Amino acid sequence: MPWIVGVLIIWLITAASLYIISKLPFVGVVISSPQKALISAAVFGILNALLGPILRFLAFPITFLTLGLFAIVINAIIFGLAAYLVQGFRLEKGFLSAILGAVLLGLINSLIIQILARAGLQIAA
């Protein structure tokens, strides 16, 4: 499978995951439409690709000291920044929603990718 197809599949999986997260009442993540979920997934992916490595490098000492738990905070920062940049994507409970959303996004993405892998679709993005 060409790499661009893998990137598109990951983008769609992330958009679906974001939309699922927005329907969970206890998280506090609001996405107004499936189209906004697609835009939010693209913005999150771009931020994660551009800003993520810089933040992870700068935060390496504290991430090391917390045995990797600070990586959740870094993902929450990127998640919150994506919510700030996209109209129609907001966090009702502030940073708590960002942390919950980032953790759930990772879990739901992993679950969907595992289901697709068991169905025979290998995604290498």
C-alpha positions in Angstrom: 0.0 0.0 0.0 1.4 3.4 -0.9 2.3 5.6 2.1 -0.2 8.3 1.1 -3.0 5.7 1.4 -1.8 4.8 4.9 -1.7 8.5 5.9 -5.3 9.0 4.6 -6.5 5.9 6.5 -4.9 7.1 9.7 -6.5 10.6 9.1 -10.0 9.0 8.7 -9.4 6.8 11.8 -8.4 9.8 13.8 -11.4 11.8 12.6 -13.7 8.9 13.5 -12.1 8.6 16.9 -12.5 12.3 17.6 -16.1 12.2 16.6 -16.7 9.2 18.9 -14.9 11.0 21.8 -17.2 14.0 21.2 -20.2 11.8 21.8 -19.1 10.6 25.2 -20.8 12.8 27.8 -18.1 12.7 30.6 -15.2 13.8 28.5 -16.2 17.4 27.7 -14.9 17.4 24.1 -17.4 19.0 21.7 -17.1 18.6 17.9 -20.0 20.2 16.0 -20.1 18.0 12.9 -18.3 15.1 11.2 -16.7 17.7 8.8 -15.2 19.5 11.8 -13.9 16.1 13.0 -12.1 15.7 9.7 -10.6 19.2 9.9 -9.7 18.6 13.6 -7.9 15.3 12.8 -5.9 17.0 10.1 -4.9 19.9 12.4 -4.1 17.5 15.2 -1.9 15.4 12.8 -0.1 18.4 11.5 0.5 19.8 15.0 1.7 16.4 16.2 4.1 16.1 13.3 5.5 19.6 13.5 5.3 20.6 17.2 5.3 17.1 18.8 9.0 16.3 18.3 10.1 19.7 19.6 7.9 19.4 22.7 9.0 15.8 23.3 12.7 16.8 23.0 12.4 19.8 25.3 10.3 17.8 27.9 12.6 14.7 27.8 14.1 15.2 31.2 10.7 15.5 33.0 9.3 12.7 30.8 12.2 10.5 31.9 11.7 11.4 35.6 8.0 10.6 35.4 8.6 7.3 33.7 6.9 8.5 30.5 3.7 9.9 32.1 4.5 13.4 31.0 4.0 12.3 27.4 0.3 12.3 28.2 0.6 16.0 29.1 2.4 16.7 25.9 -0.3 15.0 23.9 -3.0 16.9 25.9 -1.2 20.2 25.0 -1.3 19.3 21.3 -4.9 18.2 21.6 -5.9 21.5 23.3 -4.0 23.5 20.7 -5.9 21.8 18.0 -9.2 22.6 19.8 -8.1 26.2 20.0 -7.3 26.5 16.3 -10.4 24.7 14.9 -13.8 26.4 15.2 -16.4 23.8 16.1 -14.0 21.9 18.2 -13.9 22.9 21.9 -13.0 21.6 25.3 -15.8 22.3 27.9 -13.7 21.3 30.9 -10.4 22.9 29.8 -7.2 21.0 30.4 -9.0 18.0 32.0 -10.9 17.5 28.7 -7.6 17.8 26.8 -6.0 15.1 28.9 -9.1 12.8 28.7 -9.5 13.4 25.0 -5.8 12.8 24.3 -5.8 9.5 26.3 -9.1 8.3 24.7 -7.9 9.3 21.2 -4.8 7.1 21.6 -6.9 4.2 23.0 -9.6 4.4 20.3 -7.2 4.8 17.5 -5.2 1.8 18.7 -8.4 -0.2 19.0 -9.6 0.6 15.5 -6.1 -0.1 14.0 -6.0 -3.4 15.7 -9.5 -4.3 14.4 -8.4 -3.4 10.9 -5.2 -5.4 11.3 -7.1 -8.5 12.3 -9.3 -8.0 9.3 -6.2 -8.1 7.1 -5.5 -4.4 6.5 -2.0 -3.5 7.5 -1.5 0.2 8.0 2.0 1.6 7.8 1.9 5.4 7.9 
